[in-house]
């Protein structure tokens, strides 16, 4: 008998359920149905290899069940020692690859049930956990990844890490099930002062951005904090509410949304405001219709003024008028850059975030050169630095001393780690894709495995129209749920069926405007046929420094999408 998610949460004894019994069952590689929901709060999803489904069905075998595990790493910061331990987990338990997510976490794929607990314990031994990486709670907190303003970025990261810790669930279930913590009297009844008995109605996402770079796509988050700097120091944050990318094909009640900027707060007010936002969503979010349960719908249903008043009342804070800010772009800076403290940072373009050695990768062509081996060698010699995952699925080798740059460069060249940076088009370097097939159960079409091929198919068009260095934002999603944030892209493919996509156009390179459906349910040839004349017109008629999405709007090729909240971020907030 299946139960609703709300019932499962309510009767889970604070996320314990029957997970221990499910894990101990040797007769199946799967968990019990209710436990498949609960394990998400522990940072894992049950999946199966969809490439093998039909063959296993013919052989009368159960699906090839496996688990994805996602880390909780606020801001995506990993020490070299942690990197080596996570590398060992990927090769010892996973599918010999690491994957950088669009929320600056690692995902391990291909973990089988009997090794799930050992994998979780190995992650914990690296001083990393997976608690609340998934589920109806606040998930991994995004932080601006380009540490050019060194002091300000350090403050941003510290505030984000504190927010992440503050919003963790209070249950001890994670520690009992995976780390063998002894269960104490009253287990299953721990107070959850922030989340309550049934946690949130849906997942919740927070991002910290630092202008002028919007590399976290802050307006795609339920709650955004945009750093305000005075005299080189972060003095507070402009707060944005109600972003979200998820939608369902053919359901007008679901839609992507860019967040509203509602005002400014000081750093001292940060945790109170974050808590107030989360509890407001807890109490007013839609628990009857799960597709309408995200915070963006709560705002649209209740009204922004009502939600803002609730937050102010609960936090004991009055929002000040938003401070001026301006974003220039939402991408990463590739190659070496120097921070204000003199340390160096090397950003590597990683195709779809997949780090693997060629020949070992589950998805052929998804990783350049010997990426896993090369980064392992860098981790062994990196002195005083760290790795930073970006929200664009790239990797920064960060805080490198000048004396080590040549050592890092040699290892990068030896293992082909700069292959992504050397891609022939700016579009390919910036592109993102979700995992999709074969592991994601929601995927309707290819994404990660398709990205290199599609980028190659676009290359002749870009060359023909002299747009190879035009920094056009391309994103591919295997379904409309939008993990790769496709609805903010200048060009997006959203999967409808194998080999067929909705072509979305007209987002902007700052991550501040949604795109619009341009062609529905079309094939690759039709997509290329639609883009070719648009590229030609853009090349011939664009203004200086005009983005592709901005151009399409200016010349009337597309209109704003018909969502209830489709506007760009108000220009009056810009200096």
C-alpha positions, 0 to 999 in steps of 0.5 A: 500500500502506498502512502502520501509523502505527508503521511510517510513523514508524519509516521516516520519517527523523525525520518527513521521509518523502517530503513534499518530493516530495508537495508538488512533485507538480502532478498532485494536490491531495493528499499521498502516503498516508504523508505525510498522517500525517507532516504532522501532526507539522508542524502540518497535516492534509490534509482535503477539503470534504465539502460538495463531495464528491458533486458532485465525484465526479459530475464525476469530479474528485478531492475538494476537497483542502485543509489545516488548519494549527494554530499552536503558541502555548503559553497562546495569547498573541499580540502585536498585531504577530503578530495582524496577520500571522496575519490577513493569512495568513487572508485571503491564503491561508485562508478569510478566518477565524481559529479559536480552538481549545480548546487556545489555538491558531489554526487556518487552514482552506482552505489549498491544497497549492501555497500550503502552504509559503508559508503555513508561511513566513508563520507563521514570519515572525510568529515563530510555528511549527506544529511538534508542533501535531499528531501523536504528540507533546506538543501545544500546552500550555494555560495559564490565560487569566484573568490576574487574579493577575498575578505568578502568571499570569506564572509559570504562563505562563513555566513552560508555555512552558519545558515546551513548548520542552523537549518539542519534537521534536529533528528538523530536518525542519520547518526543512528542508521549510518554511523551506529550512534546508540539510540536513546530514550525518546528517539523518534520524538526529538523536537524539530523547532524549525521543521515541525512534525512533517518538515517542509511541504517541498524541498527548499533552496538557498543561495548566497551571491556576490555582485557583480557575478551571479554564478549561483543564479540567486533568483532561482532559489527559494531564498536568496542573499545578495551580498552588499559590500561597503569599504571592502566588507559585507555589511548585509544582504538584499533578500530575494524570495520565491525563485524556483525552476520546477514545472510539469509539461502541460500543467499551467498550474506549475511554472518556473519563477524568478525571485522577488527582491524584498529588502535589505538586512544586516548580517546580524539579522541573517539567521533570524530571517532565514528561520522566519522564511523557512517556518513561513513556508512550513506553515503556509505551503501547500501540503495537499497538492505536492506540485504546488508546494514550493515556496514560489506558489505559496507567495503567489497564492498568499501574496508577497505582502502577506509573506513579507509581513509574516517573515518580519513578524517572526524574525522581529526584523523590518526589511530596509529598502533594497540597496543598489546592486548589479550583476554582469553575468552568471558564468564562471571565469576560466583560467587563472585569476588572482584574488585581492589577497594575492592568492591564485585560483584556476577555474576548469571547465568540466563538461556537465560536471562529470569527473572521470578518466576516459575509458572508465566513465559511465558516460563516454565523452563526458569527461576530458582526459584523465580527469579523475587521476589528474585531480587526484595528483593535484590533491596530493601536492596542493599546499594550503589550497582547496577545491571549490565546486561552482554552481555551473558544474565547474571546478576551481583549484583555489588559494594557490600560492604563486610558487605552485602555479607551475606545478599545477599547470604541469599536472593540468596539461599532463592529464588533459584537465584543460580540455574543457577550457580549450573547447572551441566555443564559449557556448560549449564552455558555459553549457550545463546539463542535468544527469538525466538518463540512465539513472534519473527516474524522472528523465524523459530525454538525454541531457548529460550524455547528449551535451557534448554531441549537441555542442558539437552540432552547434559548432558549425552554426557558430562558426558560420556566423562568427559567433564562436566567442559569443558567450551564449548560455546553453542548458539541457534538462532531461525533464521539466523539473529544471535541475540544470536551471534551464529556464534562465538560459538564453537557449535551453532544451527541455526533454519531452521524449527520447530525442525530442525537446522543447526549445526555450529561448530568451533568458539573459546572461545575468540570470535575471529573466526567464526564457520562453517556449519557442518550439515544442516537442521537436527533434535535433534537426528541427532545433538546429534549423530553428537556431540557424537563422536566429544566429544569423540575424544576431550576428548581423544586427546585434548591438555592442555587448548585447546578449543573445537573449536580450537581442531576441527580445529587442527585435521581437523574435520572442515575448515574455513567457505567460507565467504569473511572475515573468518579469526581470529583476527591477532595473531601479535596483541597479546603480 
